[in-house]
Amino acid sequence: MKTNKFYLFCLLLCCMMVQAQSVLNETVQKLKSPDGAYEFTFYQKEIKSTEKQMYYTLSYKGKTVVLESELGVLIENQTFESALGVPNDTCKVWGENLKFTDVQRHSSDKTWKPVYGENATIRDNYNEMTLLFRKGENPKQVSSDGYDKNKSYFMNVVVRAYNEGIAVRYDFPEPTNGLFLHIVGEQTQFAMPEATLAYYEPWAQGPYSLLPLKDWKGQSERPLTMKLTNGLTVAIAEAQLTDYARMKFSLNASKPNTLQATLYGSVDVIPAYSTPWRVIMAAEKATDLMVNNSIILNLNPENQIKDSSWIKPGKVIRVAKLTQADAKKCVDFAAERGLQYIHLDASWYGPEMKMSSDATTVSETKDFNMPELIAYAASRGIGVWVYVNQRALIQQLDTILPLYKKWGLKGIKFGFVQVGNQRWTTWMHEAVKKCADYGLMVDIHDEYRPTGFSRTYPNLMTQEGIRGNEEMPDADHNTILPFTRFLAGPADYTIAYYNNRIQNTHAHQLALSVVYYSPIQFLYWYDQPSAYQGEAEIEFFDKVKAVWDETKVLNGEVGEYVTVARRSGKEWFAGAITNNEARKITIPTTFLEKGKKYMVKSFQDDDSVQTRTKVAVKDQVVKGGAVLSFDLKASGGVALIITEVKKK
C-alpha cells in the first residue's frame, strides 16, 4: 500500500514539474535548410512565473541530431550597471527573464569566388531567422544624447540553416544605456542521443580517442566529430572566432550525454556585438562532412583585401641547416622540383624563446646574408618565408613588417602562439591584418585552429593546430583527420618523406599531399635536398598543386580510409590512404568525362621495387567512369596523376 502511494506521489510530482516547465507556445519557431533536410526548433519554457529558459532541438532527414538543449549566454554585469547608475540585475541566470518580442526571417543564395581554395567557386545558400528578445523594463525615455538609465538589454538569437549544416550565435544590438557586457560563459548545450561516440581530442595537437559521452578526463577540441546509433555522423564546430574566447566541449555535470560549450575565459565586449557561430553538421555518409566544410568559410565576412594579387599559394621546403650554403641548396632544389618557397625556421634571429632575441637582424651565430639570399632565391623564381616566435612578434611587429617587406620576404610563420583567451585571439587576428597591409602571407603554428578568417583575410594561408609529422602519428590518426580537424580549414601537417621516423609507407606520404589541403604545403619536413637520390615517385611532389579548382571526396570512413580527387586546370590528382590495416581501395572515376581516354600514372607501395622507398610508378589508360582498384599495404596509400589522352 505504501509502495503504491509512493508511485502516485512520484507521478504527481512529475506532472507538476511538466506543468511548471511548460513550453511557451508563442515562442515556438522552426527553421529548415533550403533542401528541407535540417529542421531546427526553438522554444522557451516557463520554469517559474518569472523564469524562462531557451531550448532547441535539431533533426536531419527526420533523424535526431540534438535532443532538447539549452541556449543562452552567462553575463555578470553588476559592476558595469552600478558604475552607470543602472539598477542591478537580480537574476540567478542572466537569460532567465528574456522576453521574446519578434522574429525576422531572411534567405540568401549567392556564389562567390575565393582567392584560392579547394574549389573555384563556393555556394552560400541559407535560410535565417533572428529571434529578438528584451530583458528588463521597456525603455521609458531614451535620452537625446544616447544615454539613459533604463534597466534594459536586448539580445537576438540568430540561426542559419544551410544544406551543409546549422549555425547559431548570439547578437547584442547597440544599447541606449551605455552598458558593456562581461560574458563569463555560455549555456549553449548539445544533448546527444544515448550511446553516441565521440572522437575526443584533448588539445589541438593531441591524439584522438573514440569515447562515449561520459567520464572524460578533460575538455575536447573542436571540431568534435561523433557517431550516432541512428547512422548519422555529426560534427560540432566553431566559426568566425576573432575577438572572443575559444570554445571547447565539456561534459555537463548533471545531464547525461550532454556537451557543454565551455569558454577559455571571460569576455568583455561593447555592443553592438555578435558572438562566434556554433556550427552543427550531420551526414548519412561521413565523407559528406568533408564535402560540406565550406560552411565555415560562408559564416565569415567576405574578403577585405582589395588587391590580393600578391597572395601566392605554393609548396615549401624548410631549410633544416641554417647556413647560407644550405639555404641556397634548398633554393636550387625548390626550383628544380617545382616548389615555390623555402622557409627559414626557428633561431635564425637568435633563441626564439628569449624576449631579448631581435627579429630584425640575423643572429651573429648564423651564416646568413638575408638580402643576398632573398635576391638569389628571387632570381630562381623562389620566395622566402621566415619563422618568428610570438615573443618577438608582440614586441616588434610594427617594426619588422616594413623591414620584411623591404627585404622582399613573402611570408611569416607565427611560432608558439598563445591562444584561447579574448586578448590573444584579438591580437592574433589584428596581427594577420597588419601583415596584409605589408603584403605578407601568414602561417600560424602550434595550438591555433582556424574558424574561417581566411575568407576575410586570405593572407592567412594555413595553420598548424594539428598532430602532424612533428609528432609522426600513425595511419589510424591520419585517417581520422579529414573527418575532424580538416573540417575547420586547411592544416600545415608538415609532410615528411625520407625521415626514418615516419610511421607510414612512402606512398601514404605522397597521397597526403592531395588528401590534406593546405595552400602553403610544406613537403620534405626534416629532410634536406641531399636526401633525394633520384627516386622516380618524387615526380608526384613535383607536380601536385597546393590549391584546386574542384574537389571530389570519393569514399571513406572515419579512422579507416579516405579517397580524395582534386582538379587543377585539366589535370586531376587523387590520393587514397588506409589506416593501420591493409585493404583494397576502389577509386571510381565518375569525375572524368565518360568514355574519354585518360592516362593514369599511379604511385603505389611495392616491395619488389629496388629502391629504398619501395614505390612503383606505373601508367595505364582507362576510360572516364571506370573503377580503379588498388591493394594497399597496412599504413599505405596510393597517389594518382590523371590526364586526358590527346587524339593523334
C-alpha positions in Angstrom: 0.0 0.0 0.0 2.8 2.3 0.9 4.6 1.5 -2.4 1.5 2.4 -4.4 1.3 5.7 -2.6 4.9 6.4 -3.3 4.4 5.8 -7.1 1.3 8.1 -7.0 3.3 10.7 -5.3 6.1 10.4 -7.9 3.6 10.6 -10.8 2.0 13.7 -9.3 5.4 15.3 -8.8 6.3 14.6 -12.5 3.1 16.1 -13.6 3.7 19.2 -11.5 7.2 19.5 -13.0 5.9 19.2 -16.6 3.3 21.9 -15.8 5.9 24.1 -14.1 8.2 23.8 -17.2 5.5 24.2 -19.9 6.5 25.3 -23.4 5.5 28.9 -24.2 3.7 28.3 -27.5 4.2 31.8 -28.7 7.9 31.3 -28.7 8.0 28.1 -30.8 9.8 28.9 -34.0 11.1 26.5 -36.7 13.7 26.8 -39.4 14.5 24.4 -42.2 17.5 24.3 -44.5 16.9 25.1 -48.2 16.7 21.4 -49.1 14.4 20.7 -46.1 16.8 18.1 -44.6 17.6 20.1 -41.4 14.8 21.2 -39.0 15.8 23.5 -36.1 13.1 24.1 -33.5 13.4 26.9 -30.9 11.2 27.5 -27.8 11.2 28.9 -24.4 9.9 27.1 -21.3 8.5 28.8 -18.3 10.3 27.4 -15.2 8.6 29.7 -12.7 6.4 32.7 -13.2 9.5 35.0 -13.6 11.9 32.5 -15.0 12.2 31.3 -18.6 14.8 29.2 -20.4 15.6 28.9 -24.1 15.9 25.5 -25.7 16.3 24.0 -29.2 16.2 20.6 -30.9 17.7 19.6 -34.3 16.9 16.8 -36.7 18.3 15.8 -40.1 16.2 13.9 -42.6 13.8 13.0 -39.8 16.6 11.6 -37.6 17.5 13.1 -34.2 20.8 15.1 -34.2 20.4 17.1 -31.0 17.8 16.5 -28.3 16.4 19.3 -26.2 19.3 21.5 -25.3 19.8 24.9 -23.6 20.7 28.1 -25.3 21.9 31.3 -23.6 24.8 33.5 -22.5 26.1 33.9 -18.9 26.7 37.5 -18.1 27.8 39.2 -14.9 27.2 42.9 -15.3 26.5 44.2 -11.8 29.8 46.3 -11.7 29.0 48.0 -15.0 25.4 48.5 -14.0 26.5 50.2 -10.7 29.0 52.4 -12.5 26.4 53.7 -14.9 23.7 54.1 -12.3 21.5 51.3 -13.8 19.7 49.1 -11.2 21.4 45.8 -10.7 20.1 42.6 -12.4 18.9 40.2 -9.7 18.5 37.1 -11.9 20.4 33.9 -11.0 20.9 33.2 -14.7 21.2 36.3 -16.9 18.9 34.9 -19.6 16.1 33.7 -17.3 13.8 36.6 -17.9 14.3 37.3 -21.6 11.1 38.2 -23.2 10.5 37.1 -26.8 9.4 40.1 -28.9 9.6 39.2 -32.6 11.2 37.0 -35.3 12.7 38.1 -38.5 13.4 35.8 -41.4 15.7 36.1 -44.4 17.0 33.9 -47.2 20.1 34.2 -49.4 21.5 32.2 -52.3 24.8 33.5 -53.8 28.0 32.2 -55.1 31.5 33.7 -54.6 35.0 33.1 -55.8 37.7 32.6 -53.2 41.2 34.0 -53.8 42.3 30.3 -53.6 40.7 27.2 -52.2 39.6 23.6 -52.7 37.0 24.7 -55.2 37.0 27.7 -57.7 33.5 28.8 -56.6 31.5 28.4 -53.4 27.8 28.5 -53.0 26.4 30.4 -50.0 22.8 29.4 -49.6 20.9 29.6 -46.4 17.6 30.4 -44.6 18.0 32.6 -41.5 15.8 33.5 -38.6 16.6 36.1 -35.9 14.8 35.8 -32.6 14.5 39.1 -30.8 14.5 39.3 -27.0 14.3 42.1 -24.5 15.5 41.8 -20.9 14.2 44.1 -18.2 11.9 47.1 -18.5 10.6 48.7 -21.6 12.7 51.8 -22.3 10.7 54.7 -20.8 12.5 57.6 -22.4 15.7 57.5 -24.4 18.0 60.5 -23.8 18.7 62.5 -26.9 22.4 62.2 -26.3 22.2 58.4 -26.5 22.5 57.6 -22.8 19.8 56.6 -20.3 19.5 54.6 -17.1 16.8 52.2 -18.2 17.3 48.7 -16.8 17.1 47.0 -20.2 19.1 44.8 -22.5 18.4 43.4 -25.9 19.7 40.1 -27.3 19.0 38.2 -30.5 19.5 34.6 -31.2 20.5 34.2 -34.9 20.0 30.8 -36.6 21.2 30.0 -40.1 20.2 26.8 -41.9 22.4 25.7 -44.7 22.2 22.4 -46.7 25.6 21.9 -45.1 24.6 22.4 -41.5 23.1 24.7 -38.9 24.8 27.6 -37.2 23.7 29.6 -34.1 25.1 32.7 -32.4 24.1 35.4 -30.0 23.8 39.0 -31.2 23.6 42.1 -28.9 22.3 45.2 -30.6 23.7 48.6 -29.5 22.0 49.7 -26.2 20.9 53.1 -25.3 22.1 52.9 -21.7 25.8 52.6 -22.5 26.2 49.2 -20.8 29.2 46.9 -21.6 28.9 43.1 -21.4 31.0 40.9 -19.1 30.4 37.4 -20.6 31.6 34.6 -18.2 30.3 31.7 -20.2 27.6 30.2 -22.3 24.6 27.9 -21.5 24.9 26.5 -25.1 24.5 22.8 -24.9 24.3 19.8 -27.2 22.3 16.9 -25.7 23.2 13.9 -27.9 21.3 10.6 -28.2 22.2 7.7 -25.9 25.3 5.7 -26.9 26.8 8.5 -29.0 30.6 8.0 -29.5 32.9 11.0 -29.9 36.4 11.4 -31.4 37.7 13.0 -28.2 40.9 15.1 -28.6 42.2 16.9 -25.5 44.3 19.6 -27.3 44.7 20.8 -30.9 47.9 18.8 -31.5 46.7 15.8 -29.5 45.8 12.2 -30.3 42.2 11.0 -30.8 40.2 8.5 -28.7 36.8 7.2 -29.6 34.9 7.6 -26.3 31.3 7.6 -25.1 30.0 10.9 -23.7 31.0 10.1 -20.1 34.0 10.0 -17.8 36.1 12.4 -19.9 39.4 13.5 -18.2 39.1 17.0 -19.6 37.7 19.1 -22.5 37.7 18.1 -26.1 38.8 20.2 -29.1 36.6 21.5 -31.9 35.5 20.3 -34.4 34.2 17.4 -32.5 33.0 14.5 -34.7 30.6 11.9 -33.3 29.0 8.6 -34.4 25.3 8.3 -33.6 23.4 5.0 -33.3 20.9 6.2 -35.9 23.6 6.0 -38.5 24.4 9.7 -38.7 27.9 11.2 -38.3 27.7 14.6 -36.6 30.4 17.3 -36.2 30.2 20.4 -34.0 32.5 23.3 -34.8 33.1 27.0 -34.3 33.1 29.8 -37.0 34.1 33.4 -37.0 36.2 33.5 -33.8 38.1 36.7 -34.0 37.6 38.7 -30.7 36.1 36.2 -28.3 37.3 33.3 -26.1 37.9 29.9 -27.7 35.2 27.3 -27.1 35.9 23.7 -26.2 33.5 20.9 -25.2 33.0 19.6 -21.6 30.6 17.0 -20.4 27.7 18.6 -18.5 27.9 17.6 -14.8 24.2 17.0 -14.3 22.8 16.0 -17.8 23.9 12.6 -19.3 25.2 12.6 -22.9 25.2 16.4 -23.0 28.1 18.5 -24.3 28.6 21.9 -22.8 30.2 24.8 -24.7 33.0 25.9 -22.4 34.9 29.1 -22.9 38.6 29.5 -22.2 37.9 32.6 -20.1 35.6 35.6 -19.7 34.9 38.1 -22.5 34.4 41.8 -22.3 32.6 43.5 -25.2 30.9 46.7 -26.2 27.7 46.1 -28.1 26.7 46.1 -30.9 28.5 42.7 -30.9 27.9 39.2 -32.1 29.5 36.0 -30.7 31.1 33.3 -32.8 28.9 30.8 -34.6 28.2 27.3 -33.1 28.0 25.0 -36.0 26.4 21.6 -36.2 26.8 19.4 -39.3 25.2 16.0 -39.9 25.6 13.4 -42.6 24.4 9.9 -43.6 27.9 9.3 -45.1 30.8 10.6 -43.1 32.5 11.8 -46.3 29.7 14.4 -46.8 31.1 16.3 -43.8 34.3 16.8 -45.8 32.3 17.9 -48.8 30.3 20.4 -46.8 33.2 22.1 -45.0 32.6 25.3 -46.9 30.0 26.3 -44.3 32.9 27.5 -42.0 34.0 30.0 -44.7 30.5 31.0 -45.5 29.9 32.1 -41.9 32.7 34.7 -42.2 32.7 38.1 -43.8 33.9 38.4 -47.4 37.5 39.2 -48.5 38.7 42.6 -47.1 41.9 42.7 -49.2 41.2 44.8 -52.3 44.3 43.7 -54.3 45.1 40.2 -53.4 47.4 39.5 -56.5 50.4 39.2 -54.2 48.9 36.2 -52.4 50.5 33.2 -54.0 49.9 29.7 -52.7 52.6 27.1 -53.1 54.8 24.3 -51.9 57.7 24.8 -49.4 60.8 23.1 -48.3 62.3 24.1 -44.9 65.9 25.0 -44.5 66.9 22.4 -41.9 70.5 23.6 -41.6 70.6 27.4 -41.1 73.6 28.4 -43.3 73.7 30.4 -46.4 75.1 27.5 -48.4 72.3 25.1 -47.2 69.7 27.7 -47.8 70.9 28.1 -51.4 70.8 24.3 -51.9 67.2 24.4 -50.8 66.5 27.2 -53.3 68.1 25.2 -56.1 66.1 22.1 -55.0 62.9 24.0 -54.9 63.5 25.5 -58.4 64.3 22.1 -59.8 61.5 20.2 -58.1 58.6 22.5 -58.8 58.3 24.1 -55.3 57.6 27.8 -54.8 59.2 28.7 -51.5 61.9 28.0 -48.9 61.4 28.6 -45.2 64.0 29.7 -42.6 62.9 28.1 -39.4 63.3 28.9 -35.7 66.5 30.5 -34.3 67.6 32.4 -37.5 67.5 35.6 -35.4 68.5 34.0 -32.1 67.0 31.9 -29.4 63.3 32.1 -30.1 62.1 31.6 -26.5 64.1 34.7 -25.3 62.3 38.0 -25.2 65.7 39.6 -25.9 66.1 38.0 -29.3 65.9 40.6 -32.1 63.9 39.5 -35.2 65.2 42.5 -37.2 68.6 41.0 -37.6 70.2 37.7 -38.4 71.8 36.1 -35.3 75.6 36.5 -35.0 75.8 32.7 -34.7 74.2 32.2 -38.2 75.9 32.4 -41.5 73.2 34.4 -43.4 73.2 37.4 -45.6 69.4 37.9 -45.8 69.2 40.4 -48.7 71.7 38.4 -50.8 69.8 35.1 -50.1 66.4 36.6 -50.9 67.8 38.1 -54.1 69.3 34.7 -55.1 66.0 33.0 -54.4 64.1 35.5 -56.5 66.5 35.1 -59.4 65.4 31.4 -59.4 61.7 32.2 -59.0 61.6 31.1 -55.4 60.2 33.1 -52.5 61.4 33.1 -48.9 59.4 32.7 -45.6 60.8 33.2 -42.1 59.7 32.0 -38.7 59.1 34.4 -35.9 58.2 33.4 -32.4 55.2 35.3 -30.8 57.6 36.7 -28.2 59.3 38.8 -30.9 56.0 39.5 -32.7 54.5 41.0 -29.6 57.4 43.4 -29.2 58.5 44.1 -32.8 55.5 43.5 -35.2 55.2 47.1 -36.2 59.0 47.3 -36.8 59.6 44.0 -38.6 56.7 44.3 -41.1 58.1 47.3 -43.1 61.5 45.8 -42.8 60.5 42.4 -44.1 58.6 44.0 -47.0 61.8 45.9 -47.8 63.8 42.7 -47.7 61.4 41.1 -50.1 60.1 38.3 -47.8 56.9 36.6 -48.8 55.5 35.3 -45.6 55.9 34.8 -41.8 55.2 31.7 -39.8 54.0 32.7 -36.4 55.5 30.4 -33.8 54.4 29.2 -30.3 51.3 31.4 -30.3 49.3 32.0 -27.2 45.7 31.2 -27.9 42.4 30.7 -26.1 41.5 33.9 -24.3 40.0 37.0 -25.8 43.1 39.1 -25.6 45.4 36.8 -27.6 42.6 35.9 -30.0 42.1 39.5 -30.9 45.8 40.2 -31.1 46.3 37.3 -33.4 43.7 38.4 -36.0 44.8 42.0 -35.8 48.4 40.8 -36.5 47.2 39.0 -39.6 45.5 42.2 -40.8 48.7 44.2 -40.3 50.7 41.6 -42.3 48.2 42.1 -45.1 49.0 45.8 -45.1 52.6 44.9 -45.9 51.9 42.2 -48.5 53.0 39.3 -46.2 51.3 35.9 -46.0 50.9 34.1 -42.7 51.2 30.6 -41.4 50.2 30.3 -37.7 51.8 27.4 -35.8 51.1 25.4 -32.7 47.6 25.4 -31.0 45.7 27.9 -33.2 42.8 26.4 -35.0 41.0 28.1 -38.0 37.4 29.3 -37.9 37.2 30.7 -41.4 39.1 34.0 -41.0 41.0 33.1 -44.3 37.9 34.2 -46.2 38.1 37.7 -44.7 41.9 38.0 -44.8 43.2 35.4 -47.3 46.8 36.2 -46.5 46.2 33.8 -43.6 47.2 30.9 -45.7 47.3 28.0 -43.3 47.9 27.0 -39.7 49.0 24.1 -37.6 46.6 23.1 -34.8 47.1 19.5 -35.9 49.1 16.5 -34.8 51.3 16.2 -37.9 54.7 15.0 -38.8 56.4 16.8 -36.0 54.8 14.1 -33.8 54.9 11.3 -36.5 51.4 9.9 -35.9 50.3 6.6 -37.3 47.9 5.8 -40.1 44.9 5.4 -37.8 45.3 9.0 -36.8 45.9 10.2 -40.3 42.6 8.6 -41.5 40.7 10.4 -38.7 42.0 13.9 -39.5 40.0 14.5 -42.8 36.7 14.0 -40.8 37.7 16.1 -37.8 40.5 18.7 -37.9 40.2 19.4 -41.7 36.5 20.3 -41.3 37.7 23.6 -39.7 40.0 24.6 -42.6 43.5 24.0 -44.1 46.2 22.5 -41.9 50.0 22.6 -42.0 50.7 18.9 -41.4 54.4 19.3 -42.5 54.5 16.3 -44.7 57.8 14.4 -44.4 59.2 11.8 -46.8 62.7 10.4 -46.2 62.9 10.7 -42.4 63.2 7.2 -40.8 60.7 8.1 -38.0 57.7 8.1 -40.4 55.1 5.6 -39.2 53.5 5.1 -42.6 54.6 4.0 -46.1 56.1 6.3 -48.6 53.1 6.1 -51.0 50.9 7.1 -48.0 53.1 10.2 -47.5 52.7 11.1 -51.2 48.9 10.7 -51.1 48.7 13.0 -48.1 49.6 16.0 -50.3 46.3 15.5 -52.1 44.1 14.2 -49.2 45.2 17.1 -46.9 44.5 20.6 -48.1 47.0 23.5 -47.3 47.5 26.5 -49.6 51.0 26.6 -48.2 52.0 23.0 -48.3 55.3 22.0 -46.5 56.9 19.0 -48.1 60.2 17.2 -47.1 59.8 18.1 -43.4 63.0 17.0 -41.6 64.6 16.3 -45.0 67.4 18.0 -46.8 67.9 18.2 -50.6 70.7 15.6 -50.3 68.2 13.1 -49.2 66.8 12.9 -52.7 68.6 10.2 -54.7 66.6 10.2 -58.0 63.6 8.3 -56.7 61.1 8.3 -59.6 58.0 8.8 -57.4 59.1 12.3 -56.4 57.5 13.3 -59.7 54.3 13.4 -57.7 55.5 16.0 -55.3 57.0 17.9 -58.2 53.6 18.2 -60.0 51.0 18.2 -57.2 49.4 21.6 -56.6 48.6 23.4 -53.3 45.2 24.8 -54.3 42.4 23.5 -56.6 39.6 24.3 -59.0 37.5 21.3 -58.0 37.5 18.7 -55.2 35.7 15.4 -55.0 35.6 13.2 -51.9 35.1 9.7 -53.4 34.8 7.4 -50.4 36.0 6.8 -46.9 35.1 6.0 -43.3 36.4 7.8 -40.2 39.6 6.2 -38.9 39.6 3.6 -41.7 40.4 5.0 -45.1 39.7 8.0 -47.4 40.0 8.8 -51.1 40.0 12.4 -52.5 40.4 13.6 -56.1 41.2 17.2 -56.9 41.4 19.1 -60.2 43.8 21.9 -61.3 43.0 23.1 -64.8 42.5 19.9 -66.9 44.7 17.7 -64.7 43.4 15.6 -61.8 45.3 14.3 -58.8 44.0 11.7 -56.5 45.1 10.2 -53.2 43.9 7.3 -51.1 45.2 6.3 -47.6 44.3 3.5 -45.3 44.7 3.1 -41.6 47.0 0.5 -39.9 45.2 -2.3 -41.7 45.8 -3.4 -45.3 42.7 -3.1 -47.6 41.5 -3.0 -51.2 40.7 0.5 -52.3 38.4 1.3 -55.2 38.6 4.7 -56.9 35.6 5.5 -59.1 36.5 7.9 -61.9 33.0 9.4 -62.2 34.6 12.8 -62.1 36.1 12.2 -65.5 34.1 12.6 -68.8 32.5 9.2 -69.5 34.0 7.3 -72.4 37.1 9.6 -72.9 40.5 8.0 -72.6 42.8 9.1 -69.7 46.4 8.3 -68.7 46.6 7.3 -65.1 50.0 7.4 -63.5 50.0 5.6 -60.2 52.5 5.8 -57.3 52.0 2.8 -55.1 53.9 0.8 -52.5 55.6 -2.2 -54.0 58.2 -4.2 -52.1 59.6 -5.6 -55.4 60.9 -2.1 -56.4 64.7 -1.9 -56.0 64.8 1.4 -54.2 64.9 2.3 -50.5 61.4 3.9 -50.7 59.8 0.9 -52.4 57.3 2.9 -54.6 56.3 1.7 -58.0 55.4 4.2 -60.8 53.0 2.7 -63.4 51.0 4.0 -66.3 47.7 2.7 -67.5 45.0 4.0 -69.9 41.4 4.0 -68.7 38.1 5.4 -69.9 36.3 8.0 -67.9 33.9 6.4 -65.4 36.0 3.3 -64.9 36.6 2.0 -61.4 40.2 1.6 -60.4 41.3 -0.9 -57.8 44.4 -0.9 -55.6 45.6 -3.3 -52.9 47.0 -1.0 -50.2 49.5 -2.2 -47.6 48.9 -1.6 -43.9 49.5 2.2 -43.3 49.8 2.5 -47.0 48.4 4.6 -49.8 48.3 5.4 -53.5 48.6 8.6 -55.4 47.5 9.3 -59.0 48.0 11.8 -61.7 45.3 11.7 -64.3 45.5 13.5 -67.7 43.4 13.2 -70.8 44.9 11.2 -73.7 45.2 13.5 -76.7 43.9 12.2 -80.0 46.7 11.9 -82.6 
